[in-house]
């Protein structure tokens, strides 16, 4: 297990270096000059040159990249071009909103997807199975922005049961939970559909196994066979989907944050891209990449806890 952790962290470093290089070069190749945005329409050529020199944009691109990497190694993600705020401070300020949204969305996805998939497998080809499969297909197909807009229109504007947007109350309070409901459903719907489909497939494969037939032949109760013998073995591929989806949720909150006016990392990234704020874009992308690898490492560790037959030694 220790070797796995060390190996994954080495992979994480290589991955972050590769991603940082691609993002850095993409931002510099894309049209638009940060100095022009900062200086405004009235800035003269000398003003633009002074801004570029102050920001270090007049250096060769590779020199800028190596300066950036040296800063990252020292724990310095740089300063925002827009307000001279430390990138790390901006991320720390916004990340709790994104994390709360991702956790709430995954809770919704697991709460709906796992039971729906298991029941569909147990009652294969029943009306519930057909309905669940159809709803899962719709859940994957419906765009987040459309679903979020419809939920706001129905539950916030028409019925006035829930807030329109924002996420400024602590998540453990009643108001914080009310603010999380609509964005969590919006973001978690597609994940719930994928988890339901995987849970159904995994459970169908397990309940057809020989040891399940043996347990039933010995007179074990159906609930015991399904929930004790079957579920644990069926959870391995489901855990994979949950882990991957949680990683995607951490980096895929951009549209949902825009729809519900949530000041998270996704919205910070969009604003930074529009303003050509290189350090903020690079910092947020590195954060998302690191979180994705860490989540996958945790999934591998959970494998061994769920199924003792799995060993990484």
Protein Blocks (a to p, Z undefined) as FASTA:
>chain_A
ZZmmmmmmmmmmmmmmmmmmmmmmmmmmpgcifklmmnommbcfklmmmmmmmnopmpcf
klmmmmmmmmmmnopabjafklopafklmmmmmmmmmmmmmmmmmmmmmmmmmmmmmmmm
mmgoiaklmmmmmmmmmmmmpcfklmmmmmmmmmmmmnomacfbdjfbcfkbmklmmmmm
mmmmmmmmmmmmmmmmmmmmmmmmmmmpmklmmmmmnopafklmmmmmmmmmmmmmmmmm
mmmmmmmmmmmmmmmmmmnopacfklmmmmmmmnopaklmmmmmmmmmmmmmmmmmmmmm
mmmmmmmmbccZZ
